[in-house]
């Protein structure tokens, strides 16, 4: 990520997401904007992190990795979302890996500044409680999705989660073997089964796979196959 010096842009995001109401005047002088690109890792599982990030533009993928190297989607995040809130509260290392799946912007605040200036501020603590409660709900939903639903539903949900700006209009990703194996791990299936389901979706005219890229051909049918689920 790259730190931005655009204070006017920072003020616009604070106003847009009503963050002026939860931050003290003193804290606003300490926060900064950071720009990220597709593929950037904001934090890795087990890493010591010192910043809380407020996602104000773009999309992030949150996933965890087993000791055997298997990955599992926890959720996708769109604005407004927090990264590092649980770690801030518990004083622990990063629970999951956070990867950018688009270009975007976060507001970064050092944990020390939060503890010094916001620990007893009701507006901030109430906001934090709402965010943690919502995070618990979405994580429970994603876990249920991976355990209880067939691969067809999980793949459709994954494609919707990664589609452009969350609108579900189009999905682009290099579909080589390495990435397909990663996607298979993330949605909890085998590489061969995932290939079969992709082929089935292509035959049904839901998606098109061409030159390493998947395009969504029939958004409404893809949503039907997702059965109202999405990894967000």
N, C-alpha and C positions, 0 to 999 in steps of 0.2 A: 504493500500500500504506500501511497505517497501523500504526505501532509499538504493541505492546501492553505494558502494565506488569504483566501477569499472570505473576509469577515461579513460582507454584505450577503453572500450566499448562505453563510451560517445563520445570520439573522432571519433570512427568509424561511429556512427549514425550522427554526425554533418557532416561528409564527405559524407556519403551515400545520405543524403537528401539535401546537398548543403546549410546547415544552417550556415556554416562558413562565407558565403557571407553576411548574414544579421545581424549577431551578432558582436558586437565590442569585441576586445580582453579583455577588462575589464569585460564585461558581462559573457564571457565564464568561468571566474574564479568563478562565482557565481551560475552557473547552476548545476543540479544534475540529475542522473537517478533514476527512481522509478519503482519497479516491482509490478505488480498487478496480481491477480488470478481471475478466473471465479467467478462471483458473487460479487466481490468487488464493492462498491459504491465510485466513485471518488468525487462526490458532489451531494447534494440533492437540489431539488427546494426550493428556499427561503433561502438557506444557505449563510452565508457570506463566500466568498472564496477569498484567497489572492495569489493564484498561477495561472499562465497560464501553461497549459500542452500541450506538443507536442507529439502526439501519433506516435511512431516509430515502434511499433510491437504489433500485436494483433488486437482485434476488440472490439468496444464499442457500447452500445445501448443507444440512447438518447430518453428519453420520458418525457412527462409532465403528471401531475395529476390534475384532476378537484377537486373543493371543495367537491364533492360527493364521491371522491375516485376512479373515473374512470381514467384509464391510456390511453394514446394515443401515438403511436410511432411518433417521430419527424424524426428520421433517424438513420442509423447505420453508424459508422465511422471506416475506415481503414487508415493505414498510407499513406501519412502524413496528420494529422488532428490536429486541435487546439481545446482545451477546455478552456473556460474562456476568450476568446478574446472579446466578446461583453460586458461581465461584467467588463473587464479591461477598455474598452473604455468609457462605460457609468457610471462606478463607482457604480454598482448596485449588488444586490444579485443574486444568481444563477437562471437563467431562467428555467432550466430543470434539471432533474435527469440524471446522467450519470452512467451507470452500465457496468462492464466488462462482456463480453460473451465469453471470452477466457483468457488464460494467455497472458501477454504482458508487454510492457515497455513504459513509457512516460519520456520525459525530462521536468523537472519542473523548473520554473523561478518565483521568487517572484515579485509581482506587483511593489513593491517599487524599486527593482533593475531595472525593465524595465523603470519606470518613470524617474529614476535618470540617466540612461545610454543610453536609446534608444529613448527618446521622439523626438529628432530632427534628428535621423538617417534615411536618405532617404530609404536605403535598407530595413530596418525593417518596416517602414510605408507603403512602396509599397507592401511588402509581406503581411502585415496585411490587406490591402485593397483587395487584390486578394482573400484571405481566406474568408473574410466577404461576398464578392460578391458571391463566390461559395456556401457559407452556405445559403444565401438567396435563391439561385436557388434550392438547394436540399430540403430545408424546404417547398418551394412552391410546389415542385413536390410531396413530401410526403403528404401534405395536400390535393392536388388534387386527389391523389391515394385513400385516405380514403373516400373522398366525392363522387367521380365519378365512381369508378370501383366496380364491384360485388365482393362478398366475395371470390369466387374462385380465382380471380386475386390477391386479397390482400393476401390470404393464400399462394399462390404459390410464390409471391414476398417475403413474410416474410420468408418462408423456404429457398429460395435462399439467402437471406440476412444473415441468420444464419448458412448456410452450411460451412463446414470446410475451414477456411482460405479464404473464399470468392470464392472458386473454384466451389462450387455447387455440390461437390462430394457426401457428406453424411451429414445428419442432425441428431443429437442426443439430445433429451431432455426428461426428465421424463414427461409422458403424464397423470398425475393424474388430478383429477377434479380441484384442485386449480390452477395448471399451465394452464390448458385449459381455465379457466375463465380469467386468466391474459392475455393470448394470444387473447382471444375474445375481451377483453377491448382494447388491444393495436391496433387491426386492425379494431375496430369499429363494432363489430357484437355481437350476443348473443351466450351464451355457447351452446345452442341446435343447432343453425344454424352451428356453427363451427364444432360440432360433425358430423353433416350430411355431410358437405363438406369433412371432413377427411375420412369418410366412403366411399364417392363417389370416392375420389382419390385412395383409397385402391382397390375398385372394378375395377377401370380402370387400375390398375397396375402401377400407377405413384409413389406411396409410399407404404411402408409396415409398419404397426403398430403392434408391438409385444412386450409384457412384458414391457409396459411403454416407449418404444423407437420407434421413427419414423426413418425409413431409406428411402432415396430416391432411388427408383428402376429404374426410367426412367427420367434421367436428362433433356434430350432434350424435352420431352413432358411437364415436369414441367416448363421449360423456355417458351414453347409455351403458357401454361396457364397463365403465368405471363405477357404475351403480351409486353415484353420488359421493364417491370417495376421492380424496386428493391428499397428497402428502404435505399438507400445510396446516 
